Amino acid sequence: MDNFAPYVIKSFKHDGHLHRMWLTNWRVPPHILHLDHLQQEMMVFINSQTKIQEADGKEWVSRIPGVSFFIPKQWFNIVALIEDTGVRYYCNVASPMYITQQVLTYIDYDLDVIRMPDRSVHIVDQDEYERHKLNYHYSTLVETKVQDGLAAVLELVNTDKPPFQDDLVMHYYEQWEKYRNGGA
């Protein structure tokens, strides 16, 4: 694969209902990936001004460009949002990704870790996780995987390990813009 390829990303809840869908995401080709990302078999996607569909059918368009990172077998994914003030990392505690054709899916387990451009870190949506844990009857295994995923992403966030590197986020986005503009 030499070019950026379009993918759909679908997020579900534990009971199987659709949570959110990003309709156009461009997979960064492997030859552009940093060696650290290649070694982890990371899949990296770019989206900008993409249409997003919510579970209730409402649609909206993202205003902030994003670079998403999915690592096989990990119980989290990371979206680097390119804002005027710097890169904000939004980390979803979620099941490992599953890909069929050019559709990537995962189960969102509510807990999120946000690292702001000033490097402050916040864990959010704990109340939503607790509510869904009861409503959806998470098994002990799922609860353990979720807590392990939260701990693993916090370890990466706090040690600036890949993919928490603003320069690489910007590099991937610039490469995509160059591709989108015909290589110029």
Secondary structure, 3 states (H helix, E strand, C coil): CCCCEEEEEEEECCCCCEEEEEEEEEECCHHHCCHHHHHCCCEEEEECCCEEEECCCCEEECCCCEEEEECCCCCEEEEEEEECCEEEEEEEEECCCEEECCEEEEEEEEEEEEECCCCCEEEECHHHHHHHHHHCCCCHHHHHHHHHHHHHHHHHHHHCCCCCCHHHHHHHHHHHHHHHCCCC
